[in-house]
Amino acid sequence: MTPAPEAEVLVDSEEAKSAVQYFHDLVFEHHALPGVNWNGELMLNDGLAMYIDGAWTYNFYNTNMEEGQIAFWPYPRLGPERGSTIMWSHTLAVTSNIEPDVLEATMRLIQFLSDNSKEHSIKTGMPSARLSLRTEDLADQIWTFGALTTQMAAEGVPEYQSERFTEVENAMGAAYSSIFTGQQTVEEGLDDVAQRIRRALR
């Protein structure tokens, strides 16, 4: 799904259907186990020769892999026509039907945690997604600071989720559940949810 205002819903595209069908067939035709051991557990038990993951896994590498070798690479580009890179961050979502006073208190808590995230950034090695909090005094305390901040500032294009984020997320969750419990085919499930999302984004 591309960002508003030019939102284009792609969950019912042939590419999306092929991707979901692939995993559906793995489970129901080839009987592949849908849940597998965490990559870190496999790595520690010599079940995995190479573990490729995001920068947030660096602390795991550092504390568990004394003999391992670690290499870093830049963010993946989004293609030559876009000319930018991608950075993910976790999102805190609050349901819209809670009491106003609880909602206000929750919003204050989220704002406080975001405003005071420096200690967490230092301990985890993860600079804040808020570029305004990536101050120079953190450069020698956070190992990812230089590469991530420099590249994001040079090439990144900030994008923000839709106000309908939670509605879209819930719709997708229901669609996947319907598909993987056999209530709908992949095509039916993704066609239905695409229409729901399009209505939500109007």
Secondary structure as the mmCIF struct_conf table of DSSP 4:
data_model
#
loop_
_struct_conf.conf_type_id
_struct_conf.id
_struct_conf.beg_label_comp_id
_struct_conf.beg_label_asym_id
_struct_conf.beg_label_seq_id
_struct_conf.end_label_comp_id
_struct_conf.end_label_asym_id
_struct_conf.end_label_seq_id
HELX_LH_PP_P HELX_LH_PP_P1 THR A 2 PRO A 3
TURN_TY1_P TURN_TY1_P1 ALA A 4 PRO A 5
BEND BEND1 GLU A 6 GLU A 6
TURN_TY1_P TURN_TY1_P2 VAL A 11 ASP A 12
BEND BEND2 SER A 13 SER A 13
HELX_RH_AL_P HELX_RH_AL_P1 GLU A 14 PHE A 28
TURN_TY1_P TURN_TY1_P3 GLU A 29 GLU A 29
BEND BEND3 HIS A 30 HIS A 30
BEND BEND4 PRO A 34 PRO A 34
HELX_RH_AL_P HELX_RH_AL_P2 ASN A 39 LEU A 44
TURN_TY1_P TURN_TY1_P4 ASN A 45 ASP A 46
BEND BEND5 ALA A 49 ALA A 49
HELX_RH_3T_P HELX_RH_3T_P1 ALA A 55 THR A 57
HELX_RH_AL_P HELX_RH_AL_P3 TYR A 58 ASN A 64
TURN_TY1_P TURN_TY1_P5 GLU A 66 GLU A 67
HELX_LH_PP_P HELX_LH_PP_P2 PRO A 74 PRO A 76
STRN STRN1 ARG A 77 ARG A 77
TURN_TY1_P TURN_TY1_P6 PRO A 80 ARG A 82
STRN STRN2 THR A 85 THR A 85
TURN_TY1_P TURN_TY1_P7 SER A 96 ASN A 97
BEND BEND6 ILE A 98 ILE A 98
HELX_RH_AL_P HELX_RH_AL_P4 PRO A 100 ASP A 115
TURN_TY1_P TURN_TY1_P8 ASN A 116 ASN A 116
HELX_RH_AL_P HELX_RH_AL_P5 LYS A 118 THR A 124
TURN_TY1_P TURN_TY1_P9 GLY A 125 GLY A 125
BEND BEND7 ALA A 129 ARG A 130
HELX_RH_3T_P HELX_RH_3T_P2 LEU A 131 LEU A 133
HELX_RH_3T_P HELX_RH_3T_P3 GLU A 136 LEU A 138
TURN_TY1_P TURN_TY1_P10 ALA A 139 GLN A 141
TURN_TY1_P TURN_TY1_P11 TRP A 143 THR A 144
HELX_RH_AL_P HELX_RH_AL_P6 PHE A 145 GLU A 155
TURN_TY1_P TURN_TY1_P12 GLU A 163 ARG A 164
HELX_RH_AL_P HELX_RH_AL_P7 PHE A 165 PHE A 180
TURN_TY1_P TURN_TY1_P13 THR A 181 GLY A 182
BEND BEND8 GLN A 183 GLN A 184
HELX_RH_AL_P HELX_RH_AL_P8 VAL A 186 ALA A 200
TURN_TY1_P TURN_TY1_P14 LEU A 201 LEU A 201
#
